[in-house]
Amino acid sequence: SNVNLYFSIVPDKNYYTSIKSGSLAMDYEMLVDTMTKQTDYMKYIDLFQVLSIRDYYRTDTHWKQENLVPVAIVLSDVMGVETSMNYTKTQLEEPFYGVYYGQLALPLSPDTITYLTNEIVESCIVTDYNSGKPVTIPMYDLSKATAKDPYELFVGGNTPLVTIENPLATTDKELVIFRDSFTSSLAPLLATGYSKVTLVDIRYINS
């Protein structure tokens, strides 16, 4: 009670490539129509207008954090907060071979992972509850840059429950996100506009 409810749909890469390639793709127009009709208690925030195929890794399903500032701005504008627009970009030296790489029988040049930070992001306190107890973790765990899935360096990766507290926040507003892995790279940007962000991964958390 006493909360504002929103939802967004993140298109997969087939949304952008299916027309030219002729491959199968979800009917996103039907999906949006069905969702908006059945969730009239929530406000739909359209992300299709600010995304393109260039915002996704070539070798992976996920989007690139360095391209997500417009997405964060669209979301925060509708939700009535002000998120940061200025970041420092850091590119990892290690190559990124995404989930598609192991499925190909042809050579494929790797992607690179770039993460965004600033004073607000660096001041945030990130807590992971995967073990059942609160454990402070880094916003970007660079030790995972050389692990099996480097994308998991963003906010603990695939974990059921994480909170991000922003001591520099100019508001007492909080945000709860029911999410999947796409939000791992988006959450640090949204955290700049809230006092606290709670990430609930609907794939892993126990009811």
Disulfide bonds with the S-S distance in Angstrom:
none
